[in-house]
Amino acid sequence: MRYGQMDWTPLRDEIAKWHQKKMVLPIWWRDDDATTDTAALDRLISLSKEVGVPVHLAVIPRHATPQLAKRLAALDHIHPIVHGWAHRNNARGRDERAEFTDARPSDLNREEATEALRLLQRLMPERVLPVFVPPWNHIDPLALNELPGAGYRVLSTCDARMQPEALPGLTQINTHLDPIAWREDTRLHDADYLMEKLVTSLKRRRQGKDDNSEPFGLLTHHLAMEEEVWDFTRQFWSEILSAPHEIFEILPN
């Protein structure tokens, strides 16, 4: 079923079960691949303000511009975080793309991760959170070990986390729903797929099968979003925020 026919009833029914059990769902919004001030970024900023949900904006440090810093300077509802270093695929000869891989020297991974955080902190003083988002949501284990020493306190990839900490001192807070069908020219995913994935994820949390202390994350990519994806994102937040207010806890508080 395509998006125009999307029925939100299954989500509403699941939320009603949360309300009946007096459960609270922590939730957050991450958007990836920011580098500079664009019309798409302006639209993201406006949508975030419209729906009243802050965005954790994953910025690619190597390509971040002063124009981006200027645009975000006075926006309390946009929280810059670190998106790798240059968003470059270093996983040559492998199916899964990654920038920070075990195939590279550990000191190179550490140097780039350290410089990524320092660069954004210089560009946007007191704005950048020590959250590392690896490009393509993948980071190899040995490269992961370099993050705490580089100053990071949170790792964010995708899907339900296996444990609260990726490493001692490195909390993991993932995203769980990406509305873009990347293998279909960045179109919006099929409506049935999105609803099943969303409701199944919430049901598993309600039943105690997944960790509900991890905020449920919506992942968007403002530079790649077609009109249907923007519409879905607006409707998603509208549905969430029209539920009983005590059901949801938006990150950050």
Contacts in CASP RR format, 6 or more apart in sequence:
PFRMAT RR
TARGET T0000
AUTHOR 0000-0000-0000
METHOD contacts of the structure
MODEL  1
MRYGQMDWTPLRDEIAKWHQKKMVLPIWWRDDDATTDTAALDRLISLSKE
VGVPVHLAVIPRHATPQLAKRLAALDHIHPIVHGWAHRNNARGRDERAEF
TDARPSDLNREEATEALRLLQRLMPERVLPVFVPPWNHIDPLALNELPGA
GYRVLSTCDARMQPEALPGLTQINTHLDPIAWREDTRLHDADYLMEKLVT
SLKRRRQGKDDNSEPFGLLTHHLAMEEEVWDFTRQFWSEILSAPHEIFEI
LPN
1 190 0 8 1.000
1 191 0 8 1.000
1 192 0 8 1.000
2 190 0 8 1.000
2 191 0 8 1.000
3 188 0 8 1.000
3 190 0 8 1.000
3 191 0 8 1.000
3 228 0 8 1.000
3 231 0 8 1.000
3 232 0 8 1.000
4 191 0 8 1.000
4 228 0 8 1.000
5 191 0 8 1.000
6 191 0 8 1.000
6 194 0 8 1.000
6 195 0 8 1.000
6 232 0 8 1.000
6 235 0 8 1.000
7 191 0 8 1.000
7 195 0 8 1.000
8 195 0 8 1.000
8 235 0 8 1.000
8 239 0 8 1.000
10 195 0 8 1.000
10 199 0 8 1.000
11 195 0 8 1.000
11 198 0 8 1.000
11 199 0 8 1.000
11 202 0 8 1.000
11 239 0 8 1.000
12 239 0 8 1.000
12 243 0 8 1.000
14 199 0 8 1.000
14 202 0 8 1.000
14 203 0 8 1.000
14 206 0 8 1.000
15 202 0 8 1.000
15 243 0 8 1.000
15 244 0 8 1.000
15 247 0 8 1.000
17 206 0 8 1.000
18 24 0 8 1.000
18 25 0 8 1.000
18 202 0 8 1.000
18 206 0 8 1.000
18 247 0 8 1.000
19 243 0 8 1.000
19 244 0 8 1.000
19 246 0 8 1.000
19 247 0 8 1.000
21 206 0 8 1.000
22 246 0 8 1.000
23 206 0 8 1.000
23 212 0 8 1.000
23 247 0 8 1.000
24 246 0 8 1.000
24 247 0 8 1.000
24 248 0 8 1.000
24 249 0 8 1.000
25 202 0 8 1.000
25 205 0 8 1.000
25 212 0 8 1.000
25 216 0 8 1.000
25 247 0 8 1.000
25 248 0 8 1.000
25 249 0 8 1.000
26 212 0 8 1.000
26 213 0 8 1.000
26 214 0 8 1.000
26 215 0 8 1.000
26 216 0 8 1.000
26 248 0 8 1.000
26 249 0 8 1.000
26 251 0 8 1.000
27 215 0 8 1.000
27 216 0 8 1.000
27 217 0 8 1.000
27 218 0 8 1.000
27 240 0 8 1.000
27 248 0 8 1.000
27 249 0 8 1.000
27 250 0 8 1.000
27 251 0 8 1.000
28 56 0 8 1.000
28 173 0 8 1.000
28 215 0 8 1.000
28 216 0 8 1.000
28 217 0 8 1.000
28 218 0 8 1.000
28 250 0 8 1.000
28 251 0 8 1.000
28 252 0 8 1.000
29 48 0 8 1.000
29 53 0 8 1.000
29 54 0 8 1.000
29 55 0 8 1.000
29 56 0 8 1.000
29 217 0 8 1.000
29 218 0 8 1.000
29 220 0 8 1.000
29 237 0 8 1.000
30 55 0 8 1.000
30 56 0 8 1.000
30 58 0 8 1.000
30 81 0 8 1.000
30 133 0 8 1.000
30 156 0 8 1.000
30 175 0 8 1.000
30 217 0 8 1.000
30 218 0 8 1.000
30 219 0 8 1.000
30 220 0 8 1.000
31 44 0 8 1.000
31 55 0 8 1.000
31 56 0 8 1.000
31 57 0 8 1.000
31 58 0 8 1.000
31 219 0 8 1.000
31 220 0 8 1.000
31 221 0 8 1.000
31 222 0 8 1.000
32 58 0 8 1.000
32 83 0 8 1.000
32 133 0 8 1.000
32 219 0 8 1.000
32 220 0 8 1.000
32 221 0 8 1.000
33 58 0 8 1.000
33 60 0 8 1.000
33 83 0 8 1.000
33 87 0 8 1.000
33 221 0 8 1.000
33 222 0 8 1.000
33 223 0 8 1.000
33 224 0 8 1.000
34 41 0 8 1.000
34 57 0 8 1.000
34 58 0 8 1.000
34 59 0 8 1.000
34 60 0 8 1.000
34 64 0 8 1.000
34 68 0 8 1.000
34 80 0 8 1.000
34 83 0 8 1.000
34 222 0 8 1.000
34 223 0 8 1.000
35 59 0 8 1.000
35 60 0 8 1.000
35 63 0 8 1.000
35 64 0 8 1.000
35 65 0 8 1.000
35 68 0 8 1.000
36 63 0 8 1.000
36 64 0 8 1.000
36 65 0 8 1.000
36 67 0 8 1.000
36 68 0 8 1.000
37 65 0 8 1.000
37 67 0 8 1.000
37 68 0 8 1.000
37 70 0 8 1.000
37 71 0 8 1.000
38 222 0 8 1.000
38 223 0 8 1.000
40 222 0 8 1.000
40 223 0 8 1.000
40 225 0 8 1.000
41 68 0 8 1.000
41 71 0 8 1.000
41 222 0 8 1.000
43 222 0 8 1.000
43 230 0 8 1.000
44 55 0 8 1.000
44 57 0 8 1.000
44 220 0 8 1.000
44 222 0 8 1.000
45 55 0 8 1.000
45 71 0 8 1.000
45 75 0 8 1.000
45 77 0 8 1.000
45 78 0 8 1.000
47 230 0 8 1.000
47 233 0 8 1.000
47 234 0 8 1.000
48 54 0 8 1.000
48 55 0 8 1.000
48 77 0 8 1.000
48 78 0 8 1.000
49 77 0 8 1.000
50 234 0 8 1.000
51 234 0 8 1.000
51 237 0 8 1.000
51 238 0 8 1.000
51 241 0 8 1.000
52 77 0 8 1.000
52 237 0 8 1.000
52 241 0 8 1.000
53 77 0 8 1.000
53 237 0 8 1.000
53 241 0 8 1.000
53 250 0 8 1.000
54 76 0 8 1.000
54 77 0 8 1.000
54 78 0 8 1.000
54 79 0 8 1.000
54 250 0 8 1.000
54 251 0 8 1.000
54 252 0 8 1.000
55 77 0 8 1.000
55 78 0 8 1.000
55 79 0 8 1.000
56 79 0 8 1.000
56 81 0 8 1.000
56 129 0 8 1.000
56 131 0 8 1.000
56 156 0 8 1.000
57 72 0 8 1.000
57 78 0 8 1.000
57 79 0 8 1.000
57 80 0 8 1.000
57 81 0 8 1.000
58 81 0 8 1.000
58 82 0 8 1.000
58 83 0 8 1.000
58 133 0 8 1.000
58 156 0 8 1.000
59 68 0 8 1.000
59 80 0 8 1.000
59 81 0 8 1.000
59 82 0 8 1.000
59 83 0 8 1.000
59 120 0 8 1.000
59 128 0 8 1.000
60 83 0 8 1.000
60 84 0 8 1.000
60 85 0 8 1.000
60 86 0 8 1.000
60 87 0 8 1.000
61 82 0 8 1.000
61 83 0 8 1.000
61 84 0 8 1.000
61 85 0 8 1.000
61 86 0 8 1.000
61 115 0 8 1.000
61 116 0 8 1.000
61 117 0 8 1.000
61 119 0 8 1.000
61 120 0 8 1.000
62 85 0 8 1.000
62 86 0 8 1.000
62 87 0 8 1.000
62 116 0 8 1.000
62 119 0 8 1.000
63 86 0 8 1.000
63 87 0 8 1.000
64 119 0 8 1.000
64 120 0 8 1.000
64 123 0 8 1.000
66 123 0 8 1.000
68 123 0 8 1.000
69 123 0 8 1.000
69 124 0 8 1.000
72 78 0 8 1.000
72 80 0 8 1.000
72 124 0 8 1.000
72 127 0 8 1.000
73 124 0 8 1.000
73 127 0 8 1.000
79 127 0 8 1.000
79 129 0 8 1.000
79 252 0 8 1.000
80 120 0 8 1.000
80 124 0 8 1.000
80 127 0 8 1.000
80 128 0 8 1.000
80 129 0 8 1.000
81 128 0 8 1.000
81 129 0 8 1.000
81 131 0 8 1.000
81 132 0 8 1.000
81 133 0 8 1.000
81 156 0 8 1.000
82 116 0 8 1.000
82 117 0 8 1.000
82 120 0 8 1.000
82 128 0 8 1.000
82 130 0 8 1.000
82 131 0 8 1.000
82 132 0 8 1.000
82 133 0 8 1.000
82 152 0 8 1.000
83 133 0 8 1.000
83 135 0 8 1.000
84 99 0 8 1.000
84 100 0 8 1.000
84 112 0 8 1.000
84 113 0 8 1.000
84 116 0 8 1.000
84 132 0 8 1.000
84 133 0 8 1.000
84 134 0 8 1.000
84 135 0 8 1.000
85 99 0 8 1.000
85 100 0 8 1.000
85 112 0 8 1.000
85 113 0 8 1.000
85 115 0 8 1.000
85 116 0 8 1.000
86 99 0 8 1.000
86 112 0 8 1.000
87 99 0 8 1.000
87 135 0 8 1.000
88 99 0 8 1.000
88 135 0 8 1.000
89 97 0 8 1.000
89 98 0 8 1.000
89 99 0 8 1.000
89 135 0 8 1.000
89 136 0 8 1.000
90 98 0 8 1.000
90 99 0 8 1.000
90 100 0 8 1.000
90 101 0 8 1.000
90 103 0 8 1.000
90 104 0 8 1.000
91 97 0 8 1.000
91 98 0 8 1.000
91 101 0 8 1.000
91 103 0 8 1.000
91 138 0 8 1.000
92 103 0 8 1.000
96 136 0 8 1.000
96 138 0 8 1.000
97 135 0 8 1.000
97 136 0 8 1.000
97 138 0 8 1.000
98 134 0 8 1.000
98 135 0 8 1.000
98 136 0 8 1.000
98 138 0 8 1.000
98 139 0 8 1.000
98 140 0 8 1.000
99 134 0 8 1.000
99 135 0 8 1.000
99 136 0 8 1.000
99 139 0 8 1.000
100 109 0 8 1.000
100 112 0 8 1.000
100 113 0 8 1.000
100 134 0 8 1.000
100 139 0 8 1.000
100 140 0 8 1.000
100 143 0 8 1.000
100 144 0 8 1.000
100 146 0 8 1.000
101 109 0 8 1.000
101 140 0 8 1.000
101 143 0 8 1.000
102 140 0 8 1.000
102 141 0 8 1.000
102 142 0 8 1.000
102 143 0 8 1.000
103 140 0 8 1.000
104 143 0 8 1.000
106 142 0 8 1.000
106 143 0 8 1.000
106 145 0 8 1.000
106 146 0 8 1.000
109 142 0 8 1.000
109 143 0 8 1.000
109 146 0 8 1.000
110 146 0 8 1.000
110 149 0 8 1.000
110 150 0 8 1.000
113 132 0 8 1.000
113 146 0 8 1.000
113 147 0 8 1.000
113 150 0 8 1.000
113 152 0 8 1.000
114 149 0 8 1.000
114 150 0 8 1.000
114 151 0 8 1.000
116 150 0 8 1.000
117 128 0 8 1.000
117 130 0 8 1.000
117 132 0 8 1.000
117 150 0 8 1.000
117 151 0 8 1.000
117 152 0 8 1.000
120 128 0 8 1.000
121 128 0 8 1.000
129 154 0 8 1.000
130 151 0 8 1.000
130 152 0 8 1.000
130 153 0 8 1.000
130 154 0 8 1.000
131 152 0 8 1.000
131 153 0 8 1.000
131 154 0 8 1.000
131 155 0 8 1.000
131 156 0 8 1.000
131 173 0 8 1.000
132 139 0 8 1.000
132 147 0 8 1.000
132 152 0 8 1.000
132 154 0 8 1.000
132 155 0 8 1.000
132 156 0 8 1.000
133 156 0 8 1.000
133 157 0 8 1.000
134 155 0 8 1.000
134 157 0 8 1.000
137 157 0 8 1.000
137 158 0 8 1.000
137 175 0 8 1.000
138 157 0 8 1.000
139 155 0 8 1.000
139 157 0 8 1.000
144 155 0 8 1.000
144 166 0 8 1.000
144 167 0 8 1.000
144 170 0 8 1.000
145 167 0 8 1.000
147 155 0 8 1.000
147 167 0 8 1.000
147 170 0 8 1.000
148 167 0 8 1.000
148 168 0 8 1.000
148 169 0 8 1.000
148 170 0 8 1.000
152 170 0 8 1.000
153 169 0 8 1.000
153 170 0 8 1.000
153 171 0 8 1.000
154 170 0 8 1.000
154 171 0 8 1.000
154 172 0 8 1.000
154 173 0 8 1.000
155 166 0 8 1.000
155 170 0 8 1.000
155 171 0 8 1.000
155 172 0 8 1.000
155 173 0 8 1.000
156 172 0 8 1.000
156 173 0 8 1.000
156 174 0 8 1.000
156 175 0 8 1.000
157 172 0 8 1.000
157 174 0 8 1.000
157 175 0 8 1.000
158 174 0 8 1.000
158 175 0 8 1.000
158 176 0 8 1.000
158 178 0 8 1.000
158 219 0 8 1.000
159 174 0 8 1.000
159 176 0 8 1.000
160 174 0 8 1.000
160 176 0 8 1.000
160 201 0 8 1.000
160 204 0 8 1.000
160 210 0 8 1.000
160 211 0 8 1.000
160 214 0 8 1.000
161 172 0 8 1.000
161 173 0 8 1.000
161 174 0 8 1.000
161 211 0 8 1.000
161 214 0 8 1.000
163 172 0 8 1.000
163 211 0 8 1.000
164 171 0 8 1.000
164 172 0 8 1.000
164 211 0 8 1.000
164 213 0 8 1.000
164 214 0 8 1.000
165 171 0 8 1.000
165 172 0 8 1.000
166 172 0 8 1.000
172 214 0 8 1.000
173 214 0 8 1.000
173 215 0 8 1.000
173 251 0 8 1.000
174 214 0 8 1.000
174 217 0 8 1.000
175 217 0 8 1.000
175 218 0 8 1.000
175 219 0 8 1.000
176 201 0 8 1.000
176 216 0 8 1.000
176 217 0 8 1.000
176 218 0 8 1.000
176 219 0 8 1.000
177 194 0 8 1.000
177 197 0 8 1.000
177 198 0 8 1.000
177 201 0 8 1.000
177 216 0 8 1.000
177 217 0 8 1.000
177 218 0 8 1.000
177 219 0 8 1.000
178 189 0 8 1.000
178 219 0 8 1.000
178 220 0 8 1.000
179 188 0 8 1.000
179 189 0 8 1.000
179 194 0 8 1.000
179 218 0 8 1.000
179 220 0 8 1.000
179 229 0 8 1.000
179 232 0 8 1.000
179 233 0 8 1.000
179 236 0 8 1.000
180 186 0 8 1.000
180 187 0 8 1.000
180 188 0 8 1.000
180 189 0 8 1.000
180 220 0 8 1.000
180 221 0 8 1.000
180 224 0 8 1.000
180 225 0 8 1.000
180 229 0 8 1.000
181 187 0 8 1.000
181 188 0 8 1.000
181 189 0 8 1.000
181 190 0 8 1.000
186 221 0 8 1.000
186 224 0 8 1.000
186 225 0 8 1.000
186 226 0 8 1.000
186 229 0 8 1.000
187 226 0 8 1.000
187 228 0 8 1.000
187 229 0 8 1.000
188 194 0 8 1.000
188 226 0 8 1.000
188 228 0 8 1.000
188 229 0 8 1.000
188 232 0 8 1.000
194 232 0 8 1.000
201 210 0 8 1.000
201 216 0 8 1.000
202 216 0 8 1.000
204 210 0 8 1.000
205 211 0 8 1.000
205 212 0 8 1.000
205 216 0 8 1.000
206 212 0 8 1.000
215 249 0 8 1.000
215 251 0 8 1.000
218 233 0 8 1.000
218 236 0 8 1.000
218 237 0 8 1.000
220 229 0 8 1.000
220 233 0 8 1.000
225 233 0 8 1.000
240 248 0 8 1.000
241 248 0 8 1.000
END
